[in-house]
Amino acid sequence: MQTSLVVALTVVAGVVTLLGIASTLARRQIGLAHLAGAGVLEALLVVQAVVAAVAMAGGDTPADTPTFLGYLVGALLIPVAGVLWSRTEPTRWAGTVLAVAAAAVGVMVWRLLQLWEATGA
């Protein structure tokens, strides 16, 4: 796991969260900027998953592998679920749904880094 990738993910998740909150406060539905931000977030999560898979295939595994993999898969699925839910939400709360999903991912990637760096001692 790379700290720079986690920081990039956190920044993108923060931007998507702010976009979602802004659209909720403006009483608007989500737009193309929201979807593009969620797409960039998902792409970075896929890069993170590939980096972790390559490292694990090379023998570098976290101390608690099942928990790590659960967080990794969960983080990959949350933006997709958030976008799908927000696209079907006809009210202004679609932005809030996306904001919560992005904020959850922002927290989860730091937990992934924590799990990866744990020594198991």
Backbone atoms as SQL, in Angstrom:
CREATE TABLE atoms (id INTEGER PRIMARY KEY, chain TEXT, resi INTEGER, resn TEXT, atom TEXT, x REAL, y REAL, z REAL);
INSERT INTO atoms VALUES
  (1, 'A', 1, 'MET', 'N', 0.846, -1.183, 0.000),
  (2, 'A', 1, 'MET', 'CA', 0.000, 0.000, 0.000),
  (3, 'A', 1, 'MET', 'C', 0.890, 1.245, 0.000),
  (4, 'A', 2, 'GLN', 'N', 0.443, 2.223, -0.732),
  (5, 'A', 2, 'GLN', 'CA', 1.207, 3.461, -0.847),
  (6, 'A', 2, 'GLN', 'C', 0.438, 4.605, -0.200),
  (7, 'A', 3, 'THR', 'N', 1.110, 5.337, 0.649),
  (8, 'A', 3, 'THR', 'CA', 0.468, 6.459, 1.330),
  (9, 'A', 3, 'THR', 'C', 0.029, 7.524, 0.336),
  (10, 'A', 4, 'SER', 'N', 0.801, 7.729, -0.720),
  (11, 'A', 4, 'SER', 'CA', 0.427, 8.744, -1.713),
  (12, 'A', 4, 'SER', 'C', -0.892, 8.402, -2.398),
  (13, 'A', 5, 'LEU', 'N', -1.121, 7.128, -2.648),
  (14, 'A', 5, 'LEU', 'CA', -2.386, 6.703, -3.253),
  (15, 'A', 5, 'LEU', 'C', -3.550, 6.908, -2.283),
  (16, 'A', 6, 'VAL', 'N', -3.305, 6.642, -1.010),
  (17, 'A', 6, 'VAL', 'CA', -4.343, 6.851, 0.011),
  (18, 'A', 6, 'VAL', 'C', -4.680, 8.333, 0.131),
  (19, 'A', 7, 'VAL', 'N', -3.670, 9.180, 0.059),
  (20, 'A', 7, 'VAL', 'CA', -3.909, 10.627, 0.125),
  (21, 'A', 7, 'VAL', 'C', -4.697, 11.087, -1.103),
  (22, 'A', 8, 'ALA', 'N', -4.345, 10.599, -2.274),
  (23, 'A', 8, 'ALA', 'CA', -5.084, 10.954, -3.489),
  (24, 'A', 8, 'ALA', 'C', -6.538, 10.499, -3.393),
  (25, 'A', 9, 'LEU', 'N', -6.754, 9.300, -2.897),
  (26, 'A', 9, 'LEU', 'CA', -8.117, 8.796, -2.715),
  (27, 'A', 9, 'LEU', 'C', -8.895, 9.665, -1.734),
  (28, 'A', 10, 'THR', 'N', -8.235, 10.085, -0.674),
  (29, 'A', 10, 'THR', 'CA', -8.897, 10.923, 0.326),
  (30, 'A', 10, 'THR', 'C', -9.285, 12.276, -0.258),
  (31, 'A', 11, 'VAL', 'N', -8.411, 12.846, -1.062),
  (32, 'A', 11, 'VAL', 'CA', -8.707, 14.143, -1.682),
  (33, 'A', 11, 'VAL', 'C', -9.900, 14.025, -2.633),
  (34, 'A', 12, 'VAL', 'N', -9.899, 12.992, -3.469),
  (35, 'A', 12, 'VAL', 'CA', -11.009, 12.806, -4.413),
  (36, 'A', 12, 'VAL', 'C', -12.304, 12.517, -3.648),
  (37, 'A', 13, 'ALA', 'N', -12.226, 11.695, -2.613),
  (38, 'A', 13, 'ALA', 'CA', -13.419, 11.409, -1.807),
  (39, 'A', 13, 'ALA', 'C', -13.937, 12.680, -1.142),
  (40, 'A', 14, 'GLY', 'N', -13.027, 13.537, -0.694),
  (41, 'A', 14, 'GLY', 'CA', -13.438, 14.804, -0.096),
  (42, 'A', 14, 'GLY', 'C', -14.119, 15.721, -1.096),
  (43, 'A', 15, 'VAL', 'N', -13.611, 15.761, -2.314),
  (44, 'A', 15, 'VAL', 'CA', -14.225, 16.593, -3.355),
  (45, 'A', 15, 'VAL', 'C', -15.627, 16.083, -3.692),
  (46, 'A', 16, 'VAL', 'N', -15.760, 14.769, -3.837),
  (47, 'A', 16, 'VAL', 'CA', -17.086, 14.200, -4.139),
  (48, 'A', 16, 'VAL', 'C', -18.050, 14.451, -2.976),
  (49, 'A', 17, 'THR', 'N', -17.549, 14.351, -1.755),
  (50, 'A', 17, 'THR', 'CA', -18.392, 14.636, -0.590),
  (51, 'A', 17, 'THR', 'C', -18.865, 16.080, -0.614),
  (52, 'A', 18, 'LEU', 'N', -17.958, 17.005, -0.887),
  (53, 'A', 18, 'LEU', 'CA', -18.342, 18.424, -0.940),
  (54, 'A', 18, 'LEU', 'C', -19.311, 18.707, -2.083),
  (55, 'A', 19, 'LEU', 'N', -19.108, 18.067, -3.234),
  (56, 'A', 19, 'LEU', 'CA', -20.048, 18.236, -4.345),
  (57, 'A', 19, 'LEU', 'C', -21.441, 17.751, -3.954),
  (58, 'A', 20, 'GLY', 'N', -21.496, 16.616, -3.290),
  (59, 'A', 20, 'GLY', 'CA', -22.790, 16.079, -2.860),
  (60, 'A', 20, 'GLY', 'C', -23.486, 16.985, -1.864),
  (61, 'A', 21, 'ILE', 'N', -22.724, 17.504, -0.902),
  (62, 'A', 21, 'ILE', 'CA', -23.311, 18.415, 0.092),
  (63, 'A', 21, 'ILE', 'C', -23.774, 19.705, -0.582),
  (64, 'A', 22, 'ALA', 'N', -22.977, 20.206, -1.522),
  (65, 'A', 22, 'ALA', 'CA', -23.341, 21.447, -2.221),
  (66, 'A', 22, 'ALA', 'C', -24.634, 21.277, -3.019),
  (67, 'A', 23, 'SER', 'N', -24.766, 20.134, -3.689),
  (68, 'A', 23, 'SER', 'CA', -25.989, 19.935, -4.468),
  (69, 'A', 23, 'SER', 'C', -27.207, 19.762, -3.563),
  (70, 'A', 24, 'THR', 'N', -27.011, 19.171, -2.400),
  (71, 'A', 24, 'THR', 'CA', -28.118, 19.044, -1.457),
  (72, 'A', 24, 'THR', 'C', -28.536, 20.418, -0.944),
  (73, 'A', 25, 'LEU', 'N', -27.561, 21.233, -0.574),
  (74, 'A', 25, 'LEU', 'CA', -27.868, 22.574, -0.073),
  (75, 'A', 25, 'LEU', 'C', -28.500, 23.452, -1.147),
  (76, 'A', 26, 'ALA', 'N', -28.119, 23.232, -2.408),
  (77, 'A', 26, 'ALA', 'CA', -28.699, 24.001, -3.520),
  (78, 'A', 26, 'ALA', 'C', -30.032, 23.409, -3.983),
  (79, 'A', 27, 'ARG', 'N', -30.453, 22.325, -3.337),
  (80, 'A', 27, 'ARG', 'CA', -31.707, 21.635, -3.686),
  (81, 'A', 27, 'ARG', 'C', -31.716, 21.175, -5.141),
  (82, 'A', 28, 'ARG', 'N', -30.585, 20.616, -5.566),
  (83, 'A', 28, 'ARG', 'CA', -30.426, 20.124, -6.938),
  (84, 'A', 28, 'ARG', 'C', -30.105, 18.637, -6.920),
  (85, 'A', 29, 'GLN', 'N', -30.405, 17.983, -8.029),
  (86, 'A', 29, 'GLN', 'CA', -30.002, 16.593, -8.186),
  (87, 'A', 29, 'GLN', 'C', -28.538, 16.545, -8.599),
  (88, 'A', 30, 'ILE', 'N', -27.965, 15.367, -8.558),
  (89, 'A', 30, 'ILE', 'CA', -26.563, 15.250, -8.941),
  (90, 'A', 30, 'ILE', 'C', -26.419, 15.435, -10.450),
  (91, 'A', 31, 'GLY', 'N', -25.225, 15.823, -10.853),
  (92, 'A', 31, 'GLY', 'CA', -24.978, 16.062, -12.269),
  (93, 'A', 31, 'GLY', 'C', -23.755, 15.321, -12.758),
  (94, 'A', 32, 'LEU', 'N', -23.249, 15.748, -13.879),
  (95, 'A', 32, 'LEU', 'CA', -22.104, 15.115, -14.511),
  (96, 'A', 32, 'LEU', 'C', -20.841, 15.236, -13.662),
  (97, 'A', 33, 'ALA', 'N', -20.671, 16.352, -12.964),
  (98, 'A', 33, 'ALA', 'CA', -19.487, 16.525, -12.111),
  (99, 'A', 33, 'ALA', 'C', -19.470, 15.487, -10.993),
  (100, 'A', 34, 'HIS', 'N', -20.633, 15.204, -10.432),
  (101, 'A', 34, 'HIS', 'CA', -20.728, 14.193, -9.377),
  (102, 'A', 34, 'HIS', 'C', -20.343, 12.808, -9.906),
  (103, 'A', 35, 'LEU', 'N', -20.879, 12.490, -11.070),
  (104, 'A', 35, 'LEU', 'CA', -20.605, 11.179, -11.655),
  (105, 'A', 35, 'LEU', 'C', -19.142, 11.048, -12.070),
  (106, 'A', 36, 'ALA', 'N', -18.569, 12.120, -12.597),
  (107, 'A', 36, 'ALA', 'CA', -17.150, 12.089, -12.969),
  (108, 'A', 36, 'ALA', 'C', -16.277, 11.915, -11.732),
  (109, 'A', 37, 'GLY', 'N', -16.611, 12.620, -10.666),
  (110, 'A', 37, 'GLY', 'CA', -15.860, 12.483, -9.420),
  (111, 'A', 37, 'GLY', 'C', -15.944, 11.075, -8.857),
  (112, 'A', 38, 'ALA', 'N', -17.142, 10.506, -8.890),
  (113, 'A', 38, 'ALA', 'CA', -17.314, 9.131, -8.416),
  (114, 'A', 38, 'ALA', 'C', -16.560, 8.151, -9.315),
  (115, 'A', 39, 'GLY', 'N', -16.511, 8.437, -10.607),
  (116, 'A', 39, 'GLY', 'CA', -15.757, 7.590, -11.532),
  (117, 'A', 39, 'GLY', 'C', -14.264, 7.635, -11.263),
  (118, 'A', 40, 'VAL', 'N', -13.747, 8.829, -10.991),
  (119, 'A', 40, 'VAL', 'CA', -12.323, 8.966, -10.659),
  (120, 'A', 40, 'VAL', 'C', -12.036, 8.242, -9.345),
  (121, 'A', 41, 'LEU', 'N', -12.928, 8.376, -8.386),
  (122, 'A', 41, 'LEU', 'CA', -12.774, 7.689, -7.102),
  (123, 'A', 41, 'LEU', 'C', -12.725, 6.178, -7.302),
  (124, 'A', 42, 'GLU', 'N', -13.627, 5.669, -8.102),
  (125, 'A', 42, 'GLU', 'CA', -13.660, 4.224, -8.358),
  (126, 'A', 42, 'GLU', 'C', -12.415, 3.765, -9.107),
  (127, 'A', 43, 'ALA', 'N', -11.952, 4.558, -10.059),
  (128, 'A', 43, 'ALA', 'CA', -10.742, 4.194, -10.794),
  (129, 'A', 43, 'ALA', 'C', -9.526, 4.127, -9.863),
  (130, 'A', 44, 'LEU', 'N', -9.417, 5.081, -8.952),
  (131, 'A', 44, 'LEU', 'CA', -8.316, 5.053, -7.991),
  (132, 'A', 44, 'LEU', 'C', -8.431, 3.857, -7.049),
  (133, 'A', 45, 'LEU', 'N', -9.650, 3.493, -6.697),
  (134, 'A', 45, 'LEU', 'CA', -9.847, 2.314, -5.843),
  (135, 'A', 45, 'LEU', 'C', -9.438, 1.033, -6.570),
  (136, 'A', 46, 'VAL', 'N', -9.714, 0.971, -7.860),
  (137, 'A', 46, 'VAL', 'CA', -9.289, -0.197, -8.644),
  (138, 'A', 46, 'VAL', 'C', -7.758, -0.252, -8.701),
  (139, 'A', 47, 'VAL', 'N', -7.117, 0.902, -8.881),
  (140, 'A', 47, 'VAL', 'CA', -5.648, 0.943, -8.871),
  (141, 'A', 47, 'VAL', 'C', -5.130, 0.452, -7.524),
  (142, 'A', 48, 'GLN', 'N', -5.748, 0.895, -6.457),
  (143, 'A', 48, 'GLN', 'CA', -5.339, 0.461, -5.120),
  (144, 'A', 48, 'GLN', 'C', -5.509, -1.047, -4.957),
  (145, 'A', 49, 'ALA', 'N', -6.602, -1.582, -5.456),
  (146, 'A', 49, 'ALA', 'CA', -6.846, -3.024, -5.355),
  (147, 'A', 49, 'ALA', 'C', -5.800, -3.808, -6.151),
  (148, 'A', 50, 'VAL', 'N', -5.448, -3.302, -7.330),
  (149, 'A', 50, 'VAL', 'CA', -4.428, -3.976, -8.140),
  (150, 'A', 50, 'VAL', 'C', -3.070, -3.919, -7.446),
  (151, 'A', 51, 'VAL', 'N', -2.724, -2.777, -6.883),
  (152, 'A', 51, 'VAL', 'CA', -1.452, -2.640, -6.158),
  (153, 'A', 51, 'VAL', 'C', -1.415, -3.619, -4.986),
  (154, 'A', 52, 'ALA', 'N', -2.509, -3.702, -4.248),
  (155, 'A', 52, 'ALA', 'CA', -2.569, -4.619, -3.109),
  (156, 'A', 52, 'ALA', 'C', -2.494, -6.074, -3.566),
  (157, 'A', 53, 'ALA', 'N', -3.178, -6.406, -4.663),
  (158, 'A', 53, 'ALA', 'CA', -3.155, -7.781, -5.170),
  (159, 'A', 53, 'ALA', 'C', -1.760, -8.183, -5.629),
  (160, 'A', 54, 'VAL', 'N', -1.069, -7.272, -6.304),
  (161, 'A', 54, 'VAL', 'CA', 0.294, -7.564, -6.760),
  (162, 'A', 54, 'VAL', 'C', 1.217, -7.755, -5.558),
  (163, 'A', 55, 'ALA', 'N', 1.084, -6.899, -4.563),
  (164, 'A', 55, 'ALA', 'CA', 1.919, -7.022, -3.369),
  (165, 'A', 55, 'ALA', 'C', 1.630, -8.326, -2.628),
  (166, 'A', 56, 'MET', 'N', 0.360, -8.690, -2.547),
  (167, 'A', 56, 'MET', 'CA', -0.001, -9.932, -1.861),
  (168, 'A', 56, 'MET', 'C', 0.469, -11.150, -2.647),
  (169, 'A', 57, 'ALA', 'N', 0.427, -11.076, -3.950),
  (170, 'A', 57, 'ALA', 'CA', 0.919, -12.178, -4.775),
  (171, 'A', 57, 'ALA', 'C', 2.432, -12.325, -4.635),
  (172, 'A', 58, 'GLY', 'N', 3.101, -11.225, -4.336),
  (173, 'A', 58, 'GLY', 'CA', 4.540, -11.251, -4.130),
  (174, 'A', 58, 'GLY', 'C', 4.944, -11.681, -2.731),
  (175, 'A', 59, 'GLY', 'N', 3.972, -12.004, -1.892),
  (176, 'A', 59, 'GLY', 'CA', 4.275, -12.495, -0.551),
  (177, 'A', 59, 'GLY', 'C', 4.154, -11.473, 0.554),
  (178, 'A', 60, 'ASP', 'N', 3.890, -10.231, 0.229),
  (179, 'A', 60, 'ASP', 'CA', 3.739, -9.177, 1.237),
  (180, 'A', 60, 'ASP', 'C', 2.265, -9.081, 1.604),
  (181, 'A', 61, 'THR', 'N', 1.888, -9.672, 2.737),
  (182, 'A', 61, 'THR', 'CA', 0.478, -9.693, 3.126),
  (183, 'A', 61, 'THR', 'C', 0.281, -8.954, 4.443),
  (184, 'A', 62, 'PRO', 'N', -0.915, -8.402, 4.653),
  (185, 'A', 62, 'PRO', 'CA', -1.192, -7.752, 5.935),
  (186, 'A', 62, 'PRO', 'C', -1.348, -8.802, 7.038),
  (187, 'A', 63, 'ALA', 'N', -1.248, -8.352, 8.287),
  (188, 'A', 63, 'ALA', 'CA', -1.353, -9.266, 9.422),
  (189, 'A', 63, 'ALA', 'C', -2.741, -9.911, 9.488),
  (190, 'A', 64, 'ASP', 'N', -3.766, -9.134, 9.182),
  (191, 'A', 64, 'ASP', 'CA', -5.140, -9.632, 9.225),
  (192, 'A', 64, 'ASP', 'C', -5.719, -9.591, 7.803),
  (193, 'A', 65, 'THR', 'N', -5.353, -10.577, 7.013),
  (194, 'A', 65, 'THR', 'CA', -5.726, -10.600, 5.597),
  (195, 'A', 65, 'THR', 'C', -7.232, -10.614, 5.360),
  (196, 'A', 66, 'PRO', 'N', -8.037, -11.429, 6.073),
  (197, 'A', 66, 'PRO', 'CA', -9.479, -11.419, 5.802),
  (198, 'A', 66, 'PRO', 'C', -10.129, -10.050, 6.045),
  (199, 'A', 67, 'THR', 'N', -9.727, -9.372, 7.105),
  (200, 'A', 67, 'THR', 'CA', -10.284, -8.045, 7.381),
  (201, 'A', 67, 'THR', 'C', -9.851, -7.060, 6.300),
  (202, 'A', 68, 'PHE', 'N', -8.595, -7.145, 5.907),
  (203, 'A', 68, 'PHE', 'CA', -8.087, -6.272, 4.849),
  (204, 'A', 68, 'PHE', 'C', -8.874, -6.464, 3.558),
  (205, 'A', 69, 'LEU', 'N', -9.071, -7.723, 3.171),
  (206, 'A', 69, 'LEU', 'CA', -9.807, -8.004, 1.933),
  (207, 'A', 69, 'LEU', 'C', -11.256, -7.556, 2.033),
  (208, 'A', 70, 'GLY', 'N', -11.853, -7.684, 3.205),
  (209, 'A', 70, 'GLY', 'CA', -13.226, -7.210, 3.396),
  (210, 'A', 70, 'GLY', 'C', -13.338, -5.710, 3.207),
  (211, 'A', 71, 'TYR', 'N', -12.398, -4.969, 3.793),
  (212, 'A', 71, 'TYR', 'CA', -12.379, -3.519, 3.604),
  (213, 'A', 71, 'TYR', 'C', -12.119, -3.155, 2.151),
  (214, 'A', 72, 'LEU', 'N', -11.216, -3.884, 1.507),
  (215, 'A', 72, 'LEU', 'CA', -10.868, -3.588, 0.117),
  (216, 'A', 72, 'LEU', 'C', -12.070, -3.781, -0.806),
  (217, 'A', 73, 'VAL', 'N', -12.749, -4.900, -0.667),
  (218, 'A', 73, 'VAL', 'CA', -13.932, -5.171, -1.497),
  (219, 'A', 73, 'VAL', 'C', -15.052, -4.194, -1.160),
  (220, 'A', 74, 'GLY', 'N', -15.245, -3.923, 0.131),
  (221, 'A', 74, 'GLY', 'CA', -16.280, -2.963, 0.530),
  (222, 'A', 74, 'GLY', 'C', -16.029, -1.580, -0.037),
  (223, 'A', 75, 'ALA', 'N', -14.772, -1.147, 0.017),
  (224, 'A', 75, 'ALA', 'CA', -14.435, 0.175, -0.526),
  (225, 'A', 75, 'ALA', 'C', -14.660, 0.233, -2.030),
  (226, 'A', 76, 'LEU', 'N', -14.444, -0.884, -2.719),
  (227, 'A', 76, 'LEU', 'CA', -14.688, -0.924, -4.164),
  (228, 'A', 76, 'LEU', 'C', -16.179, -0.845, -4.490),
  (229, 'A', 77, 'LEU', 'N', -17.015, -1.411, -3.640),
  (230, 'A', 77, 'LEU', 'CA', -18.449, -1.481, -3.922),
  (231, 'A', 77, 'LEU', 'C', -19.233, -0.242, -3.491),
  (232, 'A', 78, 'ILE', 'N', -18.763, 0.467, -2.478),
  (233, 'A', 78, 'ILE', 'CA', -19.531, 1.596, -1.946),
  (234, 'A', 78, 'ILE', 'C', -19.763, 2.709, -2.965),
  (235, 'A', 79, 'PRO', 'N', -18.759, 3.165, -3.732),
  (236, 'A', 79, 'PRO', 'CA', -19.057, 4.220, -4.710),
  (237, 'A', 79, 'PRO', 'C', -20.059, 3.780, -5.778),
  (238, 'A', 80, 'VAL', 'N', -19.964, 2.536, -6.196),
  (239, 'A', 80, 'VAL', 'CA', -20.911, 2.020, -7.193),
  (240, 'A', 80, 'VAL', 'C', -22.330, 2.036, -6.628),
  (241, 'A', 81, 'ALA', 'N', -22.469, 1.537, -5.410),
  (242, 'A', 81, 'ALA', 'CA', -23.786, 1.536, -4.772),
  (243, 'A', 81, 'ALA', 'C', -24.291, 2.957, -4.556),
  (244, 'A', 82, 'GLY', 'N', -23.393, 3.866, -4.160),
  (245, 'A', 82, 'GLY', 'CA', -23.792, 5.256, -3.953),
  (246, 'A', 82, 'GLY', 'C', -24.275, 5.929, -5.228),
  (247, 'A', 83, 'VAL', 'N', -23.586, 5.676, -6.329),
  (248, 'A', 83, 'VAL', 'CA', -24.006, 6.256, -7.613),
  (249, 'A', 83, 'VAL', 'C', -25.342, 5.673, -8.053),
  (250, 'A', 84, 'LEU', 'N', -25.472, 4.350, -7.961),
  (251, 'A', 84, 'LEU', 'CA', -26.730, 3.725, -8.375),
  (252, 'A', 84, 'LEU', 'C', -27.898, 4.226, -7.548),
  (253, 'A', 85, 'TRP', 'N', -27.707, 4.334, -6.249),
  (254, 'A', 85, 'TRP', 'CA', -28.775, 4.811, -5.380),
  (255, 'A', 85, 'TRP', 'C', -29.085, 6.273, -5.661),
  (256, 'A', 86, 'SER', 'N', -28.051, 7.095, -5.818),
  (257, 'A', 86, 'SER', 'CA', -28.296, 8.517, -6.048),
  (258, 'A', 86, 'SER', 'C', -28.935, 8.781, -7.406),
  (259, 'A', 87, 'ARG', 'N', -28.644, 7.939, -8.398),
  (260, 'A', 87, 'ARG', 'CA', -29.281, 8.112, -9.713),
  (261, 'A', 87, 'ARG', 'C', -30.767, 7.764, -9.683),
  (262, 'A', 88, 'THR', 'N', -31.172, 6.906, -8.765),
  (263, 'A', 88, 'THR', 'CA', -32.591, 6.543, -8.676),
  (264, 'A', 88, 'THR', 'C', -33.346, 7.429, -7.692),
  (265, 'A', 89, 'GLU', 'N', -32.649, 8.293, -6.995),
  (266, 'A', 89, 'GLU', 'CA', -33.273, 9.180, -6.012),
  (267, 'A', 89, 'GLU', 'C', -33.765, 10.440, -6.723),
  (268, 'A', 90, 'PRO', 'N', -35.084, 10.642, -6.827),
  (269, 'A', 90, 'PRO', 'CA', -35.596, 11.774, -7.593),
  (270, 'A', 90, 'PRO', 'C', -35.577, 13.106, -6.831),
  (271, 'A', 91, 'THR', 'N', -35.175, 13.107, -5.579),
  (272, 'A', 91, 'THR', 'CA', -35.199, 14.341, -4.796),
  (273, 'A', 91, 'THR', 'C', -33.800, 14.937, -4.687),
  (274, 'A', 92, 'ARG', 'N', -33.703, 16.014, -3.944),
  (275, 'A', 92, 'ARG', 'CA', -32.410, 16.669, -3.751),
  (276, 'A', 92, 'ARG', 'C', -31.473, 15.859, -2.882),
  (277, 'A', 93, 'TRP', 'N', -31.945, 14.823, -2.228),
  (278, 'A', 93, 'TRP', 'CA', -31.128, 14.043, -1.302),
  (279, 'A', 93, 'TRP', 'C', -30.166, 13.095, -2.002),
  (280, 'A', 94, 'ALA', 'N', -30.217, 13.052, -3.310),
  (281, 'A', 94, 'ALA', 'CA', -29.270, 12.220, -4.062),
  (282, 'A', 94, 'ALA', 'C', -27.829, 12.649, -3.781),
  (283, 'A', 95, 'GLY', 'N', -27.603, 13.929, -3.639),
  (284, 'A', 95, 'GLY', 'CA', -26.265, 14.427, -3.324),
  (285, 'A', 95, 'GLY', 'C', -25.785, 13.958, -1.964),
  (286, 'A', 96, 'THR', 'N', -26.703, 13.892, -1.016),
  (287, 'A', 96, 'THR', 'CA', -26.341, 13.417, 0.316),
  (288, 'A', 96, 'THR', 'C', -25.958, 11.946, 0.280),
  (289, 'A', 97, 'VAL', 'N', -26.678, 11.161, -0.490),
  (290, 'A', 97, 'VAL', 'CA', -26.355, 9.733, -0.627),
  (291, 'A', 97, 'VAL', 'C', -24.939, 9.582, -1.165),
  (292, 'A', 98, 'LEU', 'N', -24.614, 10.326, -2.188),
  (293, 'A', 98, 'LEU', 'CA', -23.276, 10.254, -2.781),
  (294, 'A', 98, 'LEU', 'C', -22.214, 10.785, -1.822),
  (295, 'A', 99, 'ALA', 'N', -22.546, 11.831, -1.084),
  (296, 'A', 99, 'ALA', 'CA', -21.598, 12.397, -0.124),
  (297, 'A', 99, 'ALA', 'C', -21.274, 11.402, 0.988),
  (298, 'A', 100, 'VAL', 'N', -22.272, 10.711, 1.482),
  (299, 'A', 100, 'VAL', 'CA', -22.043, 9.721, 2.535),
  (300, 'A', 100, 'VAL', 'C', -21.196, 8.563, 2.002),
  (301, 'A', 101, 'ALA', 'N', -21.476, 8.134, 0.792),
  (302, 'A', 101, 'ALA', 'CA', -20.699, 7.043, 0.198),
  (303, 'A', 101, 'ALA', 'C', -19.233, 7.456, 0.039),
  (304, 'A', 102, 'ALA', 'N', -18.994, 8.655, -0.460),
  (305, 'A', 102, 'ALA', 'CA', -17.620, 9.124, -0.662),
  (306, 'A', 102, 'ALA', 'C', -16.906, 9.315, 0.676),
  (307, 'A', 103, 'ALA', 'N', -17.599, 9.840, 1.669),
  (308, 'A', 103, 'ALA', 'CA', -16.989, 10.021, 2.988),
  (309, 'A', 103, 'ALA', 'C', -16.622, 8.673, 3.603),
  (310, 'A', 104, 'ALA', 'N', -17.485, 7.683, 3.428),
  (311, 'A', 104, 'ALA', 'CA', -17.190, 6.342, 3.952),
  (312, 'A', 104, 'ALA', 'C', -15.938, 5.769, 3.298),
  (313, 'A', 105, 'VAL', 'N', -15.794, 5.968, 2.005),
  (314, 'A', 105, 'VAL', 'CA', -14.601, 5.481, 1.300),
  (315, 'A', 105, 'VAL', 'C', -13.355, 6.218, 1.800),
  (316, 'A', 106, 'GLY', 'N', -13.481, 7.509, 2.032),
  (317, 'A', 106, 'GLY', 'CA', -12.351, 8.277, 2.547),
  (318, 'A', 106, 'GLY', 'C', -11.833, 7.739, 3.869),
  (319, 'A', 107, 'VAL', 'N', -12.719, 7.284, 4.716),
  (320, 'A', 107, 'VAL', 'CA', -12.323, 6.700, 5.995),
  (321, 'A', 107, 'VAL', 'C', -11.778, 5.285, 5.790),
  (322, 'A', 108, 'MET', 'N', -12.419, 4.530, 4.927),
  (323, 'A', 108, 'MET', 'CA', -12.019, 3.131, 4.721),
  (324, 'A', 108, 'MET', 'C', -10.612, 2.982, 4.151),
  (325, 'A', 109, 'VAL', 'N', -10.191, 3.898, 3.297),
  (326, 'A', 109, 'VAL', 'CA', -8.858, 3.759, 2.719),
  (327, 'A', 109, 'VAL', 'C', -7.776, 3.977, 3.773),
  (328, 'A', 110, 'TRP', 'N', -8.039, 4.833, 4.746),
  (329, 'A', 110, 'TRP', 'CA', -7.066, 5.001, 5.826),
  (330, 'A', 110, 'TRP', 'C', -7.033, 3.762, 6.715),
  (331, 'A', 111, 'ARG', 'N', -8.186, 3.142, 6.912),
  (332, 'A', 111, 'ARG', 'CA', -8.213, 1.897, 7.680),
  (333, 'A', 111, 'ARG', 'C', -7.472, 0.797, 6.917),
  (334, 'A', 112, 'LEU', 'N', -7.604, 0.764, 5.609),
  (335, 'A', 112, 'LEU', 'CA', -6.847, -0.197, 4.806),
  (336, 'A', 112, 'LEU', 'C', -5.342, -0.009, 4.995),
  (337, 'A', 113, 'LEU', 'N', -4.899, 1.231, 4.978),
  (338, 'A', 113, 'LEU', 'CA', -3.481, 1.511, 5.181),
  (339, 'A', 113, 'LEU', 'C', -3.043, 1.060, 6.569),
  (340, 'A', 114, 'GLN', 'N', -3.891, 1.316, 7.555),
  (341, 'A', 114, 'GLN', 'CA', -3.601, 0.889, 8.921),
  (342, 'A', 114, 'GLN', 'C', -3.475, -0.636, 9.008),
  (343, 'A', 115, 'LEU', 'N', -4.394, -1.336, 8.381),
  (344, 'A', 115, 'LEU', 'CA', -4.344, -2.801, 8.383),
  (345, 'A', 115, 'LEU', 'C', -3.116, -3.318, 7.654),
  (346, 'A', 116, 'TRP', 'N', -2.739, -2.659, 6.575),
  (347, 'A', 116, 'TRP', 'CA', -1.585, -3.109, 5.791),
  (348, 'A', 116, 'TRP', 'C', -0.290, -2.928, 6.583),
  (349, 'A', 117, 'GLU', 'N', -0.191, -1.848, 7.312),
  (350, 'A', 117, 'GLU', 'CA', 1.039, -1.549, 8.029),
  (351, 'A', 117, 'GLU', 'C', 1.128, -2.218, 9.406),
  (352, 'A', 118, 'ALA', 'N', 0.041, -2.843, 9.855),
  (353, 'A', 118, 'ALA', 'CA', 0.063, -3.523, 11.158),
  (354, 'A', 118, 'ALA', 'C', 1.037, -4.699, 11.111),
  (355, 'A', 119, 'THR', 'N', 1.716, -4.905, 12.206),
  (356, 'A', 119, 'THR', 'CA', 2.725, -5.974, 12.251),
  (357, 'A', 119, 'THR', 'C', 2.155, -7.292, 12.724),
  (358, 'A', 120, 'GLY', 'N', 0.994, -7.275, 13.342),
  (359, 'A', 120, 'GLY', 'CA', 0.401, -8.519, 13.845),
  (360, 'A', 120, 'GLY', 'C', 0.954, -8.917, 15.202),
  (361, 'A', 121, 'ALA', 'N', 1.760, -8.036, 15.806),
  (362, 'A', 121, 'ALA', 'CA', 2.356, -8.363, 17.097),
  (363, 'A', 121, 'ALA', 'C', 1.416, -8.063, 18.245);
